[in-house]
């Protein structure tokens, strides 16, 4: 594979520095990323003093036996502060820390241990899956997609954030709605999986109207109850929207769910609550034209539960492909098997290594 570059993983150097460091170490962010980072650091024998996080609820309960402190206490606590480049916007956070105290920037260390997989050698992993990766590369329709694909793979090998900065398209269009490749018409039917508090519903309506189209119905699925209540409130003035307090999967069942603050909610065997999930094939029995999914790693299982819908109506799809290491090739290849006429595009919508999306658009809609 000519598009893979065997480069040193920059995070090994970060771990070596932290292990040699004699100062206390703090983690910024007490969500799922924070848990993952705590585990990775523990594997390397690196002790974490506490977390910093804005959420009062997390401050009250702590995380994994560690205290969760308000960020304003950074000034009072000596030591290094480790921040995930994958769970927050570096530039926004830098500006915020400067407002607290410019001296804090000297204590910051950036890292990306997302999908660390005990230090998985991504070059070896991708080499093992070379046939699948080459098939996906051959399916991509434009050079921008091929650049995004190459950079995402090589970022996982090297953790060189410049590769992500080169492919960030968020300033060009709304996430999931690249109107240089999408076409909207009349009576669109939108299915929003991981609807959060309605941000993507709003973007969909805005982009459909700007394109001179209209929508007939919107299905918005959101399993997190706090987010769901906000979703209902934020969309109550729009007609023909069904807000559904469920997740989606390959079948109708009940799964454990971790209701983290904001976007970080996910299904997990260690989840605090149980929530119903459904297959789209049993939940929706009519035409759909566009399905978007950002569902924290359940994307492929959801596709398995939507085969009939996809094959019958050939909707445009915009699916996140960054939650699991195999998603970047398994999701496009699965969709290609369902519909050989799908055309594939990849875009990335963040200055950090999340929010990577594959579009599948039936050739009749291009």
C-alpha positions in Angstrom: 0.0 0.0 0.0 1.8 3.1 -1.3 -0.4 5.4 0.8 0.8 4.1 4.2 3.9 5.6 5.8 5.8 3.7 8.5 6.5 6.5 11.0 7.4 6.5 14.8 4.5 6.9 17.1 4.9 10.3 18.8 2.9 9.2 21.8 5.6 6.8 22.9 7.8 9.8 23.6 5.0 11.5 25.6 4.7 8.4 27.7 8.4 8.2 28.3 8.5 11.8 29.4 5.5 11.4 31.8 7.1 8.3 33.3 10.3 10.1 34.0 8.4 13.2 35.4 8.6 13.6 39.2 5.7 16.1 39.4 2.1 15.3 40.0 0.1 14.5 36.9 -3.5 15.6 36.3 -5.9 14.7 33.5 -8.2 17.3 31.9 -11.6 15.8 31.2 -13.4 13.2 33.4 -15.5 11.5 30.7 -14.9 8.4 28.6 -11.6 9.8 27.3 -10.4 10.4 30.8 -11.2 6.8 31.8 -9.3 5.5 28.7 -6.3 7.7 29.5 -6.2 6.7 33.1 -6.1 3.0 32.0 -3.4 3.6 29.4 -1.2 5.6 31.9 -1.7 2.8 34.5 -0.5 0.2 32.0 2.8 2.2 31.8 3.1 2.6 35.6 2.2 6.3 35.5 0.2 7.6 38.5 -2.6 10.2 38.0 -3.3 12.6 40.9 -6.8 13.8 39.9 -9.0 15.0 37.1 -10.1 18.5 36.1 -13.6 18.9 34.6 -16.3 21.6 34.5 -19.2 19.3 35.2 -20.4 19.7 38.8 -21.9 16.2 38.8 -18.6 14.7 38.0 -16.9 16.8 40.6 -19.4 15.5 43.2 -18.9 11.8 42.4 -15.3 11.6 41.2 -14.0 9.1 38.7 -12.4 5.7 39.1 -11.5 6.6 42.7 -9.9 9.9 41.8 -11.1 13.4 42.7 -12.6 15.6 39.9 -11.6 19.2 40.5 -12.9 22.4 38.8 -10.4 23.8 36.2 -10.0 27.0 38.2 -8.0 24.9 40.8 -5.3 24.4 38.2 -3.5 27.5 39.5 -3.3 26.1 43.0 -2.1 22.6 42.1 1.5 22.1 40.9 2.3 19.5 38.3 1.7 18.6 34.7 -1.7 18.6 33.0 -2.3 16.0 30.3 -5.0 16.9 27.7 -6.5 14.7 25.0 -6.3 16.2 21.5 -9.1 13.8 20.6 -11.6 14.9 23.2 -11.5 18.7 23.0 -10.6 21.5 20.7 -6.9 22.5 21.4 -7.3 26.1 20.2 -10.4 26.8 22.3 -8.9 25.2 25.3 -5.6 27.1 25.0 -7.6 30.4 24.9 -9.5 29.4 28.0 -6.4 28.4 29.9 -4.7 31.7 29.0 -7.7 33.5 30.6 -7.2 31.5 33.8 -3.4 32.0 33.8 -0.9 32.2 31.0 1.5 30.2 33.1 -0.7 27.1 32.7 0.4 26.7 29.1 3.9 25.7 30.3 2.4 22.8 32.2 0.3 21.4 29.4 1.1 18.2 27.6 -1.0 17.0 24.7 -1.7 13.3 23.9 -3.9 11.0 21.9 -4.4 7.6 23.3 -7.8 7.0 21.7 -8.0 3.5 20.4 -4.6 2.9 22.0 -5.3 -0.8 22.1 -2.4 -1.4 24.5 0.0 0.4 22.2 -1.4 -1.3 19.0 1.0 -1.1 16.1 -1.3 0.5 13.6 1.1 0.1 10.7 1.1 -3.7 11.3 -2.7 -3.7 11.8 -3.3 -1.9 8.5 -0.8 -4.1 6.7 -2.8 -7.1 7.9 -6.0 -5.6 6.5 -4.3 -4.3 3.3 -6.8 -5.9 0.9 -9.8 -4.3 2.6 -8.0 -0.9 2.8 -7.1 -1.0 -0.9 -10.7 -1.9 -1.9 -12.0 1.1 0.0 -9.3 3.4 -1.5 -10.4 2.2 -4.9 -14.1 3.0 -4.1 -13.5 6.6 -3.2 -14.8 9.1 -5.8 -12.6 12.1 -5.5 -9.0 13.1 -4.6 -10.2 14.9 -1.4 -11.7 11.6 -0.2 -8.4 9.8 -0.9 -6.4 12.4 0.9 -8.7 12.2 3.9 -8.4 8.4 3.9 -4.6 8.5 3.7 -4.2 11.1 6.4 -6.5 9.3 8.8 -4.6 6.1 8.5 -1.2 7.7 8.7 -2.3 9.8 11.7 -3.1 6.6 13.6 0.4 5.3 12.8 2.3 8.4 13.8 -0.1 10.5 15.9 1.1 13.5 14.0 -1.7 16.1 14.4 -0.6 18.0 11.3 -2.1 15.2 9.2 -5.5 16.0 10.8 -5.2 19.8 10.3 -4.7 19.3 6.6 -8.1 17.6 6.1 -10.4 19.6 8.4 -13.4 20.7 6.3 -15.6 22.1 9.1 -15.1 25.7 7.9 -16.3 24.7 4.4 -19.7 23.2 5.3 -21.9 21.8 8.1 -20.8 18.3 9.2 -22.8 15.6 7.3 -23.9 18.1 4.7 -21.2 18.7 2.1 -23.4 20.3 -0.5 -20.6 19.9 -3.1 -21.6 16.2 -3.3 -25.2 16.1 -1.9 -28.4 16.9 -3.8 -31.7 17.6 -1.9 -35.1 17.5 -3.5 -38.7 17.7 -2.4 -40.2 15.6 0.5 -36.9 14.3 1.9 -37.2 11.9 4.8 -34.3 12.2 7.3 -33.2 9.7 9.9 -30.9 11.2 12.6 -29.2 8.5 14.7 -27.5 10.1 17.7 -29.6 13.2 17.4 -28.1 14.7 20.6 -30.1 17.9 21.3 -31.1 18.6 17.7 -28.0 20.2 16.2 -28.0 18.0 13.1 -31.8 18.2 12.7 -31.4 22.0 12.5 -28.5 21.7 10.0 -30.5 19.3 7.8 -33.5 21.6 7.7 -31.3 24.6 6.9 -29.4 22.8 4.1 -32.5 21.3 2.6 -34.2 24.7 2.4 -31.1 26.4 1.1 -31.0 23.8 -1.7 -34.6 24.6 -2.6 -35.9 21.3 -1.3 -38.3 20.3 1.5 -38.7 17.5 4.0 -41.7 15.3 4.6 -40.6 13.7 7.8 -37.7 13.5 10.3 -37.0 10.6 12.7 -34.6 11.6 15.5 -33.2 8.8 17.7 -31.5 9.7 21.0 -31.0 7.2 23.9 -29.7 9.7 26.5 -32.7 11.0 28.4 -31.2 14.4 29.3 -30.2 14.9 25.6 -33.6 13.6 24.5 -35.6 16.1 26.6 -33.5 18.9 25.1 -34.0 17.5 21.6 -37.8 17.6 22.0 -37.6 21.1 23.3 -35.3 22.3 20.5 -37.4 20.8 17.7 -40.9 21.4 19.0 -41.6 24.2 16.5 -40.7 22.1 13.5 -43.5 20.0 11.9 -43.4 16.3 11.2 -40.6 15.3 13.6 -40.7 12.1 15.6 -38.3 12.1 18.5 -37.6 8.6 19.7 -35.9 7.8 23.0 -34.1 4.7 21.8 -30.7 3.7 20.4 -30.3 1.6 17.2 -28.7 -1.7 16.7 -29.0 -4.9 14.7 -32.0 -6.1 16.6 -34.6 -5.0 19.1 -33.2 -5.6 22.6 -32.0 -3.8 25.7 -28.3 -2.7 26.1 -26.3 -1.1 28.9 -25.7 2.6 28.4 -23.2 5.1 29.8 -25.0 8.5 29.9 -21.9 10.7 29.9 -22.2 14.4 29.7 -22.9 15.8 26.2 -21.7 14.0 23.1 -19.8 11.2 24.9 -22.8 8.9 25.8 -22.2 5.4 24.6 -23.3 1.8 24.9 -21.0 -0.1 27.2 -21.0 -3.4 29.1 -20.1 -1.2 32.1 -22.9 1.2 31.5 -24.9 2.6 34.4 -28.4 2.2 33.0 -30.3 0.0 30.5 -32.0 1.5 27.4 -34.0 0.0 24.6 -32.5 -0.3 21.1 -34.2 -1.2 17.9 -33.4 -2.1 14.3 -34.4 0.4 11.8 -36.0 -2.3 9.7 -38.6 -2.9 12.4 -38.9 0.7 13.5 -39.5 2.4 10.1 -41.6 0.8 7.4 -41.7 3.6 4.8 -39.4 5.5 2.5 -36.3 7.2 3.8 -33.9 9.4 1.8 -31.0 10.3 4.1 -29.6 8.5 7.2 -26.9 10.1 9.4 -25.2 8.2 12.2 -22.9 9.3 15.0 -23.6 6.6 17.6 -20.4 5.9 19.4 -19.4 2.6 17.8 -22.8 1.1 17.0 -22.7 2.2 13.4 -22.0 -1.2 11.8 -24.5 -3.1 14.0 -27.1 -0.4 13.1 -26.4 -1.0 9.4 -27.0 -4.7 9.9 -30.4 -3.9 11.3 -31.2 -1.6 8.4 -30.4 -3.8 5.4 -34.0 -4.0 4.1 -34.5 -0.3 4.4 -31.2 0.5 2.6 -31.7 -2.0 -0.2 -35.3 -0.9 -0.8 -34.9 2.9 -0.8 -31.1 3.4 -1.4 -30.9 6.4 1.0 -27.9 8.7 1.1 -25.9 7.8 4.2 -23.5 9.9 6.3 -21.9 7.6 8.9 -19.1 8.3 11.3 -16.1 6.0 10.8 -13.8 6.8 13.7 -15.2 5.1 16.8 -13.6 1.7 16.2 -10.4 1.1 14.4 -12.0 -1.2 11.8 -14.9 1.2 11.0 -12.9 3.1 8.3 -12.9 0.1 6.0 -15.6 -2.2 7.3 -18.5 0.3 7.1 -17.8 1.4 3.4 -17.3 -2.3 2.4 -20.5 -3.4 4.1 -22.4 -0.6 2.3 -20.8 -1.5 -1.0 -22.2 -5.1 -0.6 -25.7 -3.7 0.1 -25.7 -1.4 -2.9 -23.1 -1.7 -5.7 -24.3 1.6 -7.1 -23.2 3.6 -4.0 -20.5 6.2 -4.6 -18.3 6.9 -1.7 -16.8 10.1 -0.3 -14.8 10.8 2.9 -14.7 14.0 4.8 -13.3 15.1 8.2 -14.9 17.8 10.3 -12.6 18.6 13.2 -9.1 19.9 14.1 -8.8 16.8 16.2 -8.9 13.1 15.2 -12.7 12.6 15.6 -15.7 13.5 13.4 -14.6 11.5 10.3 -17.5 10.7 8.0 -18.1 8.4 5.0 -20.9 9.4 2.6 -22.6 6.8 0.5 -24.7 8.3 -2.4 -26.6 6.2 -4.9 -25.4 7.0 -8.4 -28.9 8.1 -9.4 -28.7 11.0 -6.9 -25.4 12.4 -8.2 
